[in-house]
Amino acid sequence: MSSHADPPRRILIVRPSALGDVGRSVPALATLRAAYPDARIDWLVRDVFADCLRYHPMLDEVVAFPRTKLARCGRSWSATKQTLAWLNGLKARRYDLVYDLQGLLRSGIFAWWTRARRRVGFREAAEMGWLGCNVRYRIDPTWHTVDRMVGLLAADGLEPVYDMRLYTGQEERAWAEQFLADNGTGDGPFAVIAPTAKWVSKQWPIERFAQLAERLLGAGMSKVVVVGSGADVEATRPLVNKGLIDAVGKTSVGQLMALIERSGLTVSNDSAALHLAVGLGVRCVGIFGPSDPALAGPYRYNVGLIAADNPDGLHFRDVGDSQKLIAQLEIDDVWKVARRVLDSEPPVTEHSAVEQA
């Protein structure tokens, strides 16, 4: 239990994005639920990512942030009015405790606007986002993202609970069953490939994903499903043209999670699919180039990690659209890791505090 003398009744977690970060922040929810079993706990998240949290049994409600709808705030009077109405609706919920796990200007504004008497955040929050919080802690920036989220709550007196588990809905699982049946996967195991990422420099070359798919099919996978957003249709066409199952731009977040949950293996760059697979307890391979797996790798699942040699510590923003770094990883390198993962146990979704210590 928390050492706070006056336990809160209404708690808000602020972590709107990105999808992978939302998924791997759920240990914060588990920590809060253990500390305050009788409190109402809500989570502010982008509306398009709501499915990631909607079915979590420890959460009372998803507070959907319609970012696209409100994007013209300050430039359009209509959008500005809608934004103010949304913010005032947030304040009307009368939270007593808010945790800003995003640590940016926008999330700081959300935290401040709630007028909660206790608003907790990172002292080193970017974009002066710390101004929205009245309780601030410095959390080591070299820690893994998951450990930073839980570390903030631990600094505030809560006992950490490292429960990564994500949940899917019945409707989404039924959709996945039908999709797979329609595409002839049969009863055998199938693989999911997520070959894109927001940054081109984080994308393993698409032709090597094609080679990997061929090897997976030759090693007993009944089918390979390619996933991605609607913006990835052109980038993934070389895979789809090879006869792989095309789910690019055809799934909601919940449906994507249901496909991953059913898969025997998910292979992804440093992107959302990887972290969703870890939270769903699914064997996965994470391919890393110019991003630090110590900060953003599959949480406590090194068996599924492969990273390019990056002695200069280059960040993906440093290399622009160049795939030179991640292209160091050859097909044989990734295949070796995939075989190792298939011969190993799937990710553990609950970890002990002793391991963290």
Residue frames relative to the residue before (quaternion, step in Angstrom):
aa qw qx qy qz dx dy dz
M 1.0000 0.0000 0.0000 0.0000 0.00 0.00 0.00
S 0.5722 -0.5808 0.4547 0.3583 3.54 -1.21 0.48
S 0.4719 -0.6647 0.5028 0.2874 3.54 -1.22 0.55
H 0.4362 0.7071 -0.4638 0.3078 3.60 1.27 -0.03
A 0.4759 -0.7043 0.4540 0.2671 3.59 -0.87 0.99
D 0.7792 0.2618 -0.1271 0.5552 3.57 1.05 -0.74
P 0.2431 -0.8123 0.5071 0.1548 3.63 0.10 1.23
P 0.4582 -0.6923 0.4844 0.2760 3.61 -0.92 0.89
R 0.3626 -0.7257 0.5456 0.2103 3.53 -1.21 0.57
R 0.7899 0.1589 -0.0682 0.5884 3.59 1.11 -0.67
I 0.0434 -0.8215 0.5657 -0.0572 3.56 -0.55 1.26
L 0.1150 -0.7806 0.6117 0.0569 3.55 -1.08 0.78
I 0.2051 -0.7198 0.6516 0.1231 3.55 -1.05 0.92
V 0.1452 -0.7739 0.6120 0.0737 3.57 -0.86 0.97
R 0.3252 0.6848 -0.5960 0.2647 3.56 -0.45 1.27
P 0.1111 -0.8676 0.4816 0.0555 3.59 0.35 1.25
S 0.8117 -0.0177 0.0940 0.5762 3.60 0.97 -0.82
A 0.6770 -0.1063 -0.7082 -0.1698 1.61 -2.47 0.36
L 0.7581 -0.4095 0.2259 0.4545 3.58 -1.23 0.22
G 0.6776 0.4887 -0.3045 0.4574 3.60 0.81 -0.92
D 0.6615 0.5029 -0.3012 0.4677 3.57 1.01 -0.82
V 0.6043 0.5333 -0.3535 0.4748 3.58 1.07 -0.67
G 0.6784 0.5156 -0.2960 0.4316 3.55 0.85 -0.98
R 0.7614 0.3780 -0.2233 0.4770 3.56 0.88 -0.84
S 0.5665 0.5819 -0.3945 0.4300 3.60 1.25 0.24
V 0.4429 0.7374 -0.4393 0.2590 3.61 1.22 -0.10
P 0.5269 0.5996 -0.4495 0.4011 3.68 1.08 -0.23
A 0.5767 0.5669 -0.3845 0.4452 3.60 1.15 -0.46
L 0.6299 0.5197 -0.3221 0.4789 3.57 1.06 -0.77
A 0.6607 0.5050 -0.3073 0.4626 3.58 0.91 -0.91
T 0.6347 0.5295 -0.3230 0.4609 3.57 1.04 -0.78
L 0.6788 0.4849 -0.2885 0.4699 3.58 0.91 -0.89
R 0.6553 0.5118 -0.3255 0.4502 3.59 0.94 -0.82
A 0.6426 0.5121 -0.3254 0.4680 3.60 1.04 -0.73
A 0.6893 0.4820 -0.2783 0.4637 3.57 1.03 -0.81
Y 0.8054 0.1501 -0.0401 0.5721 3.57 1.02 -0.85
P 0.1008 -0.8603 0.4964 0.0570 3.61 0.48 1.15
D 0.7382 0.4157 -0.2322 0.4779 3.60 1.10 -0.56
A 0.5324 0.6447 -0.4031 0.3720 3.60 1.25 -0.08
R 0.4419 -0.6092 0.5711 0.3278 3.53 -1.34 0.30
I 0.0490 -0.7991 0.5992 -0.0022 3.59 -0.78 1.02
D 0.0585 -0.7875 0.6133 -0.0181 3.56 -0.73 1.17
W 0.2197 -0.7613 0.5969 0.1260 3.57 -1.28 0.35
L 0.2583 -0.7493 0.5939 0.1382 3.56 -0.81 1.08
V 0.1358 0.7906 -0.5732 0.1670 3.56 -0.59 1.21
R 0.6162 -0.5288 0.4158 0.4097 3.59 -1.15 0.46
D 0.5822 -0.6305 0.3854 0.3391 3.55 -0.91 0.90
V 0.6734 0.5093 -0.3103 0.4369 3.61 0.98 -0.78
F 0.7013 0.4331 -0.2654 0.5001 3.60 1.24 -0.28
A 0.3728 0.7841 -0.4488 0.2115 3.58 1.29 -0.06
D 0.6102 0.5835 -0.3548 0.4016 3.60 1.04 -0.72
C 0.5584 0.6188 -0.3860 0.3952 3.56 1.16 -0.53
L 0.7883 0.3085 -0.1247 0.5176 3.58 1.12 -0.75
R 0.4845 0.7435 -0.4007 0.2278 3.55 1.18 -0.64
Y 0.7820 0.3507 -0.1749 0.4847 3.60 0.94 -0.84
H 0.4086 0.7169 -0.4833 0.2924 3.59 1.20 0.18
P 0.4253 -0.7549 0.4346 0.2456 3.61 -0.60 1.08
M 0.6550 0.5174 -0.3225 0.4464 3.61 1.18 -0.35
L 0.6564 0.5166 -0.2969 0.4629 3.58 1.28 -0.24
D 0.3843 -0.7239 0.5247 0.2302 3.56 -1.00 0.82
E 0.8137 -0.1233 0.1184 0.5557 3.59 0.82 -0.91
V 0.3512 -0.6716 0.6101 0.2314 3.51 -1.27 0.63
V 0.1844 -0.7452 0.6314 0.1095 3.56 -0.90 0.98
A 0.2254 -0.8334 0.4955 0.0957 3.56 -0.17 1.31
F 0.2043 -0.7638 0.6049 0.0947 3.55 -0.87 1.04
P 0.2200 -0.8107 0.5301 0.1159 3.63 -0.38 1.20
R 0.1573 -0.8576 0.4817 0.0877 3.55 0.53 1.21
T 0.6740 0.4996 -0.3115 0.4462 3.60 0.83 -0.93
K 0.6590 0.5244 -0.3025 0.4463 3.57 0.94 -0.91
L 0.7668 0.3642 -0.1811 0.4966 3.57 1.02 -0.82
A 0.3684 0.7910 -0.4432 0.2051 3.57 1.30 0.01
R 0.7155 0.4502 -0.2604 0.4665 3.61 1.08 -0.60
C 0.2639 0.7692 -0.5318 0.2362 3.57 1.18 0.48
G 0.7707 0.2913 -0.2437 0.5117 3.56 -0.82 1.02
R 0.7350 0.3455 -0.2149 0.5424 3.58 1.24 -0.36
S 0.7562 0.2159 -0.1286 0.6041 3.53 1.26 -0.45
W 0.4744 -0.6865 0.4673 0.2920 3.58 -0.81 0.99
S 0.6324 0.5379 -0.3296 0.4496 3.56 1.01 -0.79
A 0.6837 0.4729 -0.2855 0.4769 3.59 0.89 -0.96
T 0.6276 0.5349 -0.3376 0.4539 3.59 1.05 -0.72
K 0.6477 0.5053 -0.3171 0.4740 3.59 0.96 -0.83
Q 0.6520 0.5137 -0.3117 0.4625 3.57 0.97 -0.87
T 0.6442 0.5230 -0.3195 0.4575 3.58 1.02 -0.81
L 0.6625 0.4983 -0.3062 0.4680 3.57 0.92 -0.90
A 0.6352 0.5202 -0.3283 0.4671 3.58 1.02 -0.76
W 0.6525 0.5056 -0.3157 0.4679 3.58 0.99 -0.83
L 0.6598 0.5068 -0.3054 0.4632 3.59 0.93 -0.89
N 0.6671 0.4911 -0.3056 0.4695 3.57 0.96 -0.81
G 0.5990 0.5384 -0.3522 0.4767 3.56 1.16 -0.54
L 0.6125 0.5381 -0.3323 0.4742 3.55 1.13 -0.71
K 0.6662 0.5004 -0.2984 0.4656 3.58 0.93 -0.91
A 0.6397 0.5583 -0.3230 0.4180 3.58 1.05 -0.77
R 0.5732 0.5971 -0.3801 0.4128 3.59 1.22 -0.28
R 0.2765 -0.8307 0.4560 0.1598 3.56 1.35 -0.17
Y 0.1033 0.7956 -0.5816 0.1345 3.55 0.65 1.15
D 0.2892 -0.7434 0.5653 0.2102 3.58 -1.12 0.61
L 0.7864 0.1692 -0.0870 0.5876 3.60 1.19 -0.43
V 0.0192 -0.7882 0.6142 -0.0330 3.54 -0.89 1.04
Y 0.1239 -0.7578 0.6354 0.0813 3.56 -1.07 0.81
D 0.1971 -0.7655 0.6044 0.0991 3.55 -0.71 1.14
L 0.0921 -0.8270 0.5545 0.0076 3.57 -0.25 1.29
Q 0.5703 0.5973 -0.3802 0.4165 3.59 1.27 -0.09
G 0.1669 -0.8423 0.4964 0.1274 3.56 0.93 -0.89
L 0.5563 0.5525 -0.4242 0.4532 3.57 0.96 0.92
L 0.7250 -0.4366 0.2935 0.4445 3.59 -1.28 0.22
R 0.6786 0.5026 -0.3109 0.4361 3.59 0.80 -0.99
S 0.6890 0.4681 -0.2954 0.4679 3.59 0.86 -0.91
G 0.6055 0.5464 -0.3495 0.4611 3.57 1.13 -0.59
I 0.6263 0.5215 -0.3263 0.4789 3.56 1.07 -0.76
F 0.6345 0.5252 -0.3315 0.4602 3.58 0.95 -0.85
A 0.6604 0.5108 -0.3107 0.4543 3.58 0.87 -0.96
W 0.6776 0.4969 -0.2941 0.4554 3.58 0.88 -0.97
W 0.6743 0.5297 -0.3077 0.4124 3.57 0.91 -0.91
T 0.5724 0.5929 -0.3934 0.4075 3.60 1.11 -0.46
R 0.2304 -0.7920 0.5093 0.2454 3.57 1.22 -0.67
A 0.2377 0.7700 -0.5482 0.2236 3.58 1.13 0.60
R 0.5268 -0.6550 0.4313 0.3278 3.57 -0.97 0.78
R 0.7753 0.1797 -0.1205 0.5934 3.61 1.17 -0.49
R 0.0280 0.7948 -0.6003 0.0853 3.56 -0.57 1.23
V 0.1177 -0.8452 0.5212 -0.0097 3.55 -0.32 1.33
G 0.1527 0.7988 -0.5691 0.1216 3.56 -0.91 0.92
F 0.6744 -0.4897 0.3786 0.4026 3.52 -1.38 -0.07
R 0.4753 -0.6709 0.4889 0.2916 3.57 -0.88 0.92
E 0.7425 0.3920 -0.2117 0.5002 3.58 1.07 -0.74
A 0.2218 0.8057 -0.5224 0.1696 3.62 1.19 0.44
A 0.4749 -0.6902 0.4768 0.2661 3.56 -1.00 0.90
E 0.8193 0.2731 -0.2002 0.4626 3.54 -1.39 0.29
M 0.5592 -0.6196 0.3671 0.4108 3.60 1.22 0.57
G 0.2411 0.8037 -0.5070 0.1972 3.57 1.15 0.60
W 0.5452 0.6357 -0.3876 0.3853 3.58 1.21 -0.46
L 0.5427 0.6389 -0.4029 0.3673 3.59 1.17 -0.43
G 0.6450 0.5438 -0.3239 0.4283 3.58 1.14 -0.52
C 0.7025 0.4421 -0.2516 0.4976 3.59 1.27 -0.27
N 0.2724 -0.7671 0.5562 0.1676 3.57 -1.09 0.66
V 0.6919 0.2753 -0.2603 0.6146 3.57 1.35 0.21
R 0.0205 0.8307 -0.5501 0.0825 3.57 -0.53 1.19
Y 0.0819 -0.7868 0.6113 0.0231 3.52 -1.04 0.88
R 0.3549 -0.6934 0.5756 0.2486 3.53 -1.13 0.66
I 0.0686 -0.7836 0.6175 -0.0027 3.55 -0.71 1.14
D 0.5817 -0.6365 0.3844 0.3297 3.55 -0.81 1.07
P 0.3589 -0.7701 0.4849 0.2072 3.61 -0.54 1.13
T 0.6176 0.5454 -0.3582 0.4391 3.62 1.21 -0.17
W 0.5003 0.6402 -0.4337 0.3895 3.61 1.27 -0.03
H 0.6058 -0.5202 0.4551 0.3941 3.53 -1.29 0.39
T 0.6487 -0.5491 0.3612 0.3837 3.58 -1.10 0.70
V 0.6516 0.5111 -0.3213 0.4593 3.60 0.92 -0.86
D 0.6788 0.4899 -0.2958 0.4602 3.57 0.91 -0.88
R 0.6151 0.5331 -0.3521 0.4620 3.58 1.11 -0.56
M 0.6347 0.5255 -0.3355 0.4566 3.59 0.97 -0.81
V 0.7145 0.4306 -0.2522 0.4904 3.56 0.79 -1.04
G 0.6121 0.5753 -0.3424 0.4208 3.57 1.08 -0.70
L 0.6068 0.5500 -0.3558 0.4502 3.58 1.08 -0.65
L 0.6791 0.4741 -0.2869 0.4815 3.57 0.97 -0.86
A 0.6229 0.5336 -0.3395 0.4605 3.57 1.07 -0.74
A 0.6338 0.5261 -0.3293 0.4617 3.58 1.02 -0.77
D 0.6909 0.4570 -0.2655 0.4933 3.57 1.18 -0.56
G 0.6845 -0.5493 0.2647 0.3995 3.57 1.24 0.41
L 0.5674 0.6082 -0.3858 0.3991 3.60 1.24 0.14
E 0.4605 -0.6601 0.5199 0.2862 3.56 -1.16 0.65
P 0.4196 -0.7419 0.4568 0.2547 3.63 -0.55 1.10
V 0.0886 -0.7464 0.6573 0.0537 3.53 -1.18 0.75
Y 0.1763 -0.8198 0.5406 0.0680 3.57 -0.43 1.22
D 0.2330 0.7558 -0.5609 0.2447 3.54 0.39 1.29
M 0.1756 -0.8349 0.5196 0.0454 3.57 -0.33 1.32
R 0.4312 0.7721 -0.4206 0.2025 3.57 1.27 -0.33
L 0.1542 -0.7520 0.6372 0.0686 3.52 -1.07 0.97
Y 0.2423 -0.7882 0.5574 0.0967 3.56 -1.17 0.60
T 0.2368 -0.7576 0.5931 0.1349 3.53 -1.15 0.73
G 0.4803 -0.6803 0.4823 0.2718 3.56 -1.26 0.43
Q 0.6493 -0.5396 0.3750 0.3830 3.55 -1.21 0.53
E 0.6527 0.5218 -0.3212 0.4455 3.58 0.93 -0.85
E 0.6685 0.4934 -0.2966 0.4708 3.58 0.98 -0.85
R 0.6405 0.5135 -0.3302 0.4659 3.59 1.02 -0.74
A 0.6341 0.5182 -0.3296 0.4698 3.58 1.04 -0.76
W 0.6202 0.5350 -0.3395 0.4625 3.58 1.03 -0.78
A 0.6626 0.5131 -0.3086 0.4499 3.59 0.89 -0.93
E 0.6261 0.5386 -0.3339 0.4543 3.58 0.97 -0.84
Q 0.6877 0.4762 -0.2830 0.4691 3.57 0.89 -0.93
F 0.6316 0.5369 -0.3270 0.4537 3.58 0.98 -0.85
L 0.6838 0.4803 -0.2856 0.4692 3.56 0.89 -0.92
A 0.6366 0.5208 -0.3265 0.4658 3.58 1.02 -0.78
D 0.6615 0.5177 -0.3022 0.4507 3.57 0.97 -0.89
N 0.7487 0.3801 -0.2033 0.5036 3.57 1.16 -0.61
G 0.5420 -0.7154 0.3504 0.2676 3.53 1.25 0.54
T 0.2567 0.7797 -0.5384 0.1905 3.59 0.92 0.75
G 0.3113 -0.7708 0.5059 0.2304 3.59 1.15 -0.47
D 0.7114 -0.4511 0.3285 0.4272 3.56 -1.23 -0.49
G 0.5509 0.6398 -0.3931 0.3642 3.57 1.23 -0.21
P 0.6144 -0.5444 0.4089 0.3986 3.58 -1.24 0.32
F 0.1254 -0.7763 0.6123 0.0816 3.54 -1.13 0.64
A 0.3666 -0.7227 0.5468 0.2105 3.54 -1.26 0.42
V 0.2470 -0.7159 0.6306 0.1698 3.53 -1.28 0.54
I 0.0952 -0.7712 0.6280 0.0428 3.56 -0.97 0.92
A 0.0852 -0.7645 0.6386 0.0196 3.55 -0.90 1.05
P 0.0727 -0.8906 0.4487 0.0170 3.60 0.28 1.27
T 0.6798 0.4881 -0.2937 0.4619 3.60 1.22 -0.08
A 0.0680 -0.7477 0.6565 0.0729 3.53 -1.39 0.10
K 0.6695 -0.5068 0.3498 0.4153 3.56 -1.22 0.40
W 0.7567 0.2998 -0.1557 0.5598 3.56 1.06 -0.84
V 0.4957 -0.6744 0.4616 0.2940 3.58 -0.81 1.04
S 0.6359 0.5587 -0.3329 0.4155 3.60 1.00 -0.75
K 0.6721 0.4746 -0.2913 0.4880 3.61 1.25 -0.35
Q 0.5945 0.5852 -0.3502 0.4260 3.58 1.31 -0.02
W 0.3751 -0.6870 0.5818 0.2208 3.55 -0.77 1.10
P 0.6078 -0.5968 0.3586 0.3819 3.65 -0.87 0.84
I 0.5439 -0.6746 0.4030 0.2945 3.54 -0.84 1.05
E 0.6307 0.5397 -0.3510 0.4333 3.61 1.02 -0.67
R 0.6423 0.5036 -0.3351 0.4706 3.59 1.14 -0.52
F 0.5767 0.5357 -0.3774 0.4879 3.58 1.15 -0.47
A 0.6247 0.5324 -0.3383 0.4603 3.59 1.04 -0.73
Q 0.6500 0.5019 -0.3098 0.4792 3.59 0.98 -0.83
L 0.6383 0.5238 -0.3251 0.4610 3.57 1.00 -0.82
A 0.6297 0.5364 -0.3345 0.4516 3.59 0.97 -0.83
E 0.6413 0.5256 -0.3251 0.4547 3.58 0.95 -0.84
R 0.6742 0.4880 -0.2990 0.4668 3.57 0.95 -0.83
L 0.6308 0.5301 -0.3360 0.4562 3.58 1.03 -0.73
L 0.6545 0.4998 -0.3071 0.4771 3.57 1.01 -0.82
G 0.6749 0.4919 -0.2871 0.4692 3.56 1.08 -0.71
A 0.6992 0.4633 -0.2563 0.4804 3.57 1.25 -0.40
G 0.7522 -0.4339 0.2123 0.4482 3.58 1.20 0.34
M 0.5030 0.6156 -0.4573 0.3987 3.60 1.18 -0.01
S 0.4492 -0.7139 0.4649 0.2692 3.59 -0.79 0.98
K 0.7878 -0.0340 0.0682 0.6112 3.56 1.04 -0.84
V 0.2325 -0.7170 0.6281 0.1932 3.54 -1.37 0.17
V 0.1889 -0.7847 0.5861 0.0704 3.56 -0.78 1.11
V 0.2230 -0.7661 0.5914 0.1167 3.58 -0.84 0.99
V 0.0692 -0.8120 0.5796 0.0060 3.58 -0.78 1.04
G 0.2307 0.7443 -0.6055 0.1621 3.53 -1.28 0.47
S 0.5972 -0.5595 0.4299 0.3814 3.54 -1.30 0.03
G 0.7077 -0.4428 0.3343 0.4374 3.55 -1.31 0.08
A 0.6332 0.5419 -0.3256 0.4465 3.57 1.16 -0.57
D 0.6683 0.5273 -0.2884 0.4383 3.59 1.26 -0.29
V 0.3597 0.7769 -0.4712 0.2123 3.59 1.26 -0.02
E 0.7052 0.4523 -0.2814 0.4678 3.60 0.76 -0.96
A 0.6635 0.5281 -0.3130 0.4277 3.58 0.90 -0.89
T 0.7412 0.4083 -0.2206 0.4851 3.59 1.07 -0.71
R 0.3966 0.7535 -0.4603 0.2512 3.59 1.25 -0.08
P 0.6233 0.5438 -0.3719 0.4213 3.67 0.91 -0.67
L 0.6547 0.4859 -0.3142 0.4864 3.61 1.12 -0.56
V 0.6644 0.5110 -0.3012 0.4547 3.55 0.89 -0.96
N 0.6531 0.5311 -0.3102 0.4417 3.58 1.03 -0.77
K 0.6413 0.5111 -0.3223 0.4729 3.57 1.26 -0.27
G 0.6326 -0.5885 0.3129 0.3945 3.56 1.27 0.28
L 0.4299 0.6773 -0.4859 0.3469 3.58 1.19 0.27
I 0.5840 -0.5887 0.4171 0.3721 3.59 -1.14 0.52
D 0.2762 -0.7956 0.5281 0.1090 3.55 -0.72 1.13
A 0.0712 0.7826 -0.6142 0.0720 3.56 -0.56 1.21
V 0.3674 0.7592 -0.4681 0.2637 3.58 1.28 0.25
G 0.8381 0.0941 -0.1097 0.5260 3.55 -0.70 1.11
K 0.6277 0.5687 -0.3181 0.4259 3.59 1.26 0.12
T 0.7090 0.4365 -0.2544 0.4921 3.60 1.22 0.00
S 0.4025 -0.6084 0.6111 0.3071 3.49 -1.32 0.41
V 0.6828 -0.4386 0.3517 0.4666 3.59 -1.25 0.03
G 0.6607 0.5156 -0.3078 0.4504 3.57 0.93 -0.85
Q 0.6619 0.4928 -0.3023 0.4771 3.58 1.01 -0.78
L 0.6028 0.5419 -0.3445 0.4736 3.56 1.09 -0.72
M 0.6573 0.5078 -0.3062 0.4651 3.57 0.93 -0.91
A 0.6552 0.5134 -0.3176 0.4542 3.58 0.97 -0.81
L 0.6290 0.5132 -0.3373 0.4766 3.61 1.05 -0.66
I 0.6583 0.5031 -0.3063 0.4686 3.56 0.90 -0.93
E 0.6384 0.5497 -0.3242 0.4302 3.57 0.96 -0.89
R 0.7001 0.4622 -0.2579 0.4793 3.60 1.06 -0.76
S 0.5901 0.6323 -0.3644 0.3454 3.59 1.15 -0.52
G 0.4621 -0.6539 0.5223 0.2935 3.51 -1.33 0.41
L 0.7824 0.0051 0.0144 0.6226 3.55 1.26 -0.43
T 0.0924 -0.7594 0.6408 0.0648 3.55 -1.08 0.79
V 0.1048 -0.7828 0.6126 0.0312 3.57 -0.88 0.99
S 0.0783 0.8188 -0.5525 0.1348 3.56 -0.69 1.11
N 0.4837 -0.5662 0.5646 0.3559 3.50 -1.33 0.31
D 0.6682 -0.4138 0.3754 0.4913 3.57 -1.26 -0.31
S 0.4182 0.6752 -0.4905 0.3587 3.56 0.21 1.33
A 0.7934 -0.3860 0.2040 0.4242 3.54 -1.35 0.18
A 0.6264 0.5766 -0.3574 0.3840 3.60 0.87 -0.91
L 0.6216 0.5557 -0.3397 0.4353 3.58 1.02 -0.78
H 0.7303 0.4366 -0.2463 0.4640 3.58 0.78 -1.03
L 0.5899 0.5371 -0.3648 0.4800 3.57 1.17 -0.51
A 0.6408 0.5285 -0.3278 0.4502 3.58 0.97 -0.83
V 0.6334 0.5240 -0.3311 0.4633 3.59 0.96 -0.82
G 0.6975 0.4774 -0.2686 0.4620 3.58 0.91 -0.94
L 0.6882 0.4479 -0.2693 0.5033 3.58 1.21 -0.48
G 0.4784 -0.7049 0.4157 0.3186 3.57 1.29 0.04
V 0.4602 0.6858 -0.4261 0.3692 3.58 1.15 0.67
R 0.5386 -0.6074 0.4728 0.3427 3.58 -0.99 0.80
C 0.0818 0.8148 -0.5642 0.1052 3.56 -0.84 0.95
V 0.2372 -0.7205 0.6332 0.1539 3.50 -1.37 0.44
G 0.1324 -0.7859 0.6018 0.0518 3.56 -0.85 1.03
I 0.1785 -0.7990 0.5713 0.0583 3.58 -0.66 1.17
F 0.0538 -0.8365 0.5443 -0.0323 3.57 -0.50 1.22
G 0.1421 -0.7605 0.6296 0.0710 3.52 -1.11 0.86
P 0.8458 -0.0624 0.0661 0.5257 3.61 -0.38 -1.21
S 0.5829 0.4818 -0.4546 0.4705 3.56 0.64 1.13
D 0.4978 -0.7033 0.4391 0.2546 3.55 -1.04 0.82
P 0.3281 -0.7701 0.5071 0.2055 3.62 -0.43 1.12
A 0.5533 0.5950 -0.4032 0.4210 3.60 1.19 -0.34
L 0.7105 0.4065 -0.2371 0.5232 3.57 1.20 -0.53
A 0.8437 0.1824 -0.0258 0.5042 3.57 0.90 -0.92
G 0.4174 0.7297 -0.4621 0.2822 3.60 1.19 0.20
P 0.6736 -0.4485 0.3582 0.4656 3.60 -1.26 0.11
Y 0.4740 -0.7465 0.3833 0.2667 3.56 -0.45 1.25
R 0.8547 -0.1070 0.0029 0.5080 3.54 -0.71 1.24
Y 0.5884 0.5293 -0.3767 0.4813 3.54 1.03 0.83
N 0.0126 0.8569 -0.5139 0.0390 3.56 0.70 1.12
V 0.5365 0.6267 -0.4118 0.3870 3.59 1.17 -0.42
G 0.7428 0.3983 -0.2143 0.4936 3.58 1.13 -0.61
L 0.5791 0.6067 -0.3597 0.4089 3.57 1.26 0.20
I 0.0754 0.7459 -0.6617 0.0133 3.53 -1.11 0.78
A 0.0368 -0.8221 0.5663 -0.0453 3.57 -0.74 1.09
A 0.4921 -0.6441 0.5034 0.2993 3.55 -1.07 0.77
D 0.5519 -0.5833 0.4757 0.3589 3.55 -1.19 0.53
N 0.0382 0.8129 -0.5729 0.0971 3.57 -0.64 1.15
P 0.0524 -0.8671 0.4946 0.0265 3.60 0.64 1.13
D 0.6892 0.4713 -0.2836 0.4716 3.59 1.14 -0.54
G 0.4266 -0.7325 0.4431 0.2917 3.56 1.28 0.03
L 0.1858 0.8155 -0.5281 0.1470 3.58 1.03 0.74
H 0.3042 -0.7251 0.5953 0.1653 3.53 -1.09 0.86
F 0.6197 -0.5760 0.3648 0.3888 3.58 -1.09 0.64
R 0.6240 0.5283 -0.3545 0.4537 3.60 1.12 -0.49
D 0.6171 0.5774 -0.3397 0.4127 3.59 1.21 -0.46
V 0.7681 0.4013 -0.1858 0.4631 3.57 1.09 -0.66
G 0.4419 -0.7308 0.4373 0.2819 3.57 1.27 0.20
D 0.7779 -0.3018 0.2482 0.4922 3.57 -0.88 -0.99
S 0.4291 0.7133 -0.4616 0.3065 3.59 1.23 0.22
Q 0.2331 -0.7645 0.5892 0.1183 3.57 -0.99 0.95
K 0.3019 0.8060 -0.4747 0.1839 3.56 1.28 0.18
L 0.6884 0.4920 -0.2990 0.4412 3.58 0.89 -0.88
I 0.7249 0.4257 -0.2616 0.4743 3.59 0.70 -1.02
A 0.6057 0.5703 -0.3534 0.4279 3.59 1.18 -0.51
Q 0.4491 0.6615 -0.4642 0.3811 3.60 1.25 -0.01
L 0.6500 0.5155 -0.3081 0.4656 3.57 1.14 -0.65
E 0.2320 -0.7932 0.5536 0.1031 3.56 -0.51 1.21
I 0.6913 -0.4758 0.3409 0.4238 3.55 -1.28 0.30
D 0.6488 0.5207 -0.3327 0.4441 3.61 0.95 -0.79
D 0.6085 0.5606 -0.3494 0.4397 3.59 1.08 -0.68
V 0.7107 0.4459 -0.2544 0.4809 3.55 0.84 -1.03
W 0.6265 0.5437 -0.3407 0.4426 3.57 1.00 -0.76
K 0.6165 0.5477 -0.3422 0.4503 3.59 1.02 -0.76
V 0.6701 0.4802 -0.2957 0.4827 3.58 0.96 -0.85
A 0.6300 0.5389 -0.3366 0.4465 3.59 0.97 -0.82
R 0.6614 0.4911 -0.3099 0.4747 3.58 0.93 -0.85
R 0.6290 0.5330 -0.3312 0.4589 3.58 1.02 -0.77
V 0.6540 0.5132 -0.3071 0.4633 3.57 0.98 -0.88
L 0.6680 0.5122 -0.3045 0.4457 3.58 0.90 -0.90
D 0.6997 0.4367 -0.2578 0.5032 3.59 1.19 -0.54
S 0.6624 0.4999 -0.2899 0.4767 3.60 1.30 -0.02
E 0.6290 -0.5097 0.4178 0.4124 3.54 -1.33 0.13
P 0.5422 -0.6084 0.4562 0.3574 3.62 -1.15 0.53
P 0.6952 -0.4691 0.3254 0.4368 3.60 -1.23 0.24
V 0.3863 -0.6725 0.5801 0.2488 3.53 -1.19 0.66
T 0.2684 -0.7991 0.5179 0.1453 3.59 -0.81 0.93
E 0.7292 0.3038 -0.2312 0.5680 3.60 1.24 -0.11
H 0.0703 -0.8000 0.5956 -0.0146 3.54 -0.78 1.11
S 0.4552 -0.6880 0.4932 0.2760 3.54 -1.16 0.58
A 0.5776 -0.5741 0.4536 0.3619 3.55 -1.25 0.46
V 0.5570 0.5996 -0.3941 0.4182 3.59 1.16 -0.48
E 0.6318 0.5281 -0.3265 0.4640 3.58 0.99 -0.82
Q 0.6568 0.5123 -0.3089 0.4592 3.55 0.95 -0.86
A 0.6445 0.5210 -0.3283 0.4533 3.59 0.94 -0.83
